[in-house]
Amino acid sequence: MTASLLAHRAFIGLGSNLDNPVARVIEAITALDQLPLCRVVKQSPLYLSTPVGPQDQDDFVNAVVELHSAYTPLALLDQLQRLEQQQRRVRLRHWGPRTLDLDLLLYDGLTLLSPRLEIPHREMLRRVFVWAPLLDIAPHATLPDGRALATLVPLDDRAQLKVISSHATR
């Protein structure tokens, strides 16, 4: 597929803390790259982070990918949710354990607020396990209002994360 057909630039956050989470995240990155009308162009290192919310669960493996796509935001969300279901994602409790979590963080310079999707992702600036890997692959990332992501987050908070796979790919 030619690059001109994959005209949209999206950033996807990945997380897992069940059933071999490292393998789950790596498999999800491969699955994202194999989606029709999509191509993964950058991948952050994998990070280990403590869970948000209930602490009676295992730590999470997190990463972010840059995805070029021809999908609209809602069509891309449908694809992400389909991949989550293929990994047997079950939502038993808010912020609970999961086999796979895929979040659409940014999509071009778009701001979107709908019942199904909010872009930029509403929790992105509060989650070091989201913004740190995002800045790894897009150090000059900006929000739709033009503000630089790196100026909006406490960069010292990166120390809360543990790199478990230091090589980003692509």
Secondary structure, DSSP 4 states (H G I P E B T S, - for coil): --TTTS-EEEEEEEEE-SSSHHHHHHHHHHHHHHSTTEEEEEEPPEEEEPPSS-SSSPPEEEEEEEEEESS-HHHHHHHHHHHHHHTT----STT---S-EEEEEEETT--EE-SS-EES-TTGGG-HHHHHHHHHH-TT-B-TTS-BGGGTS-GGGGGG-EEEE-----
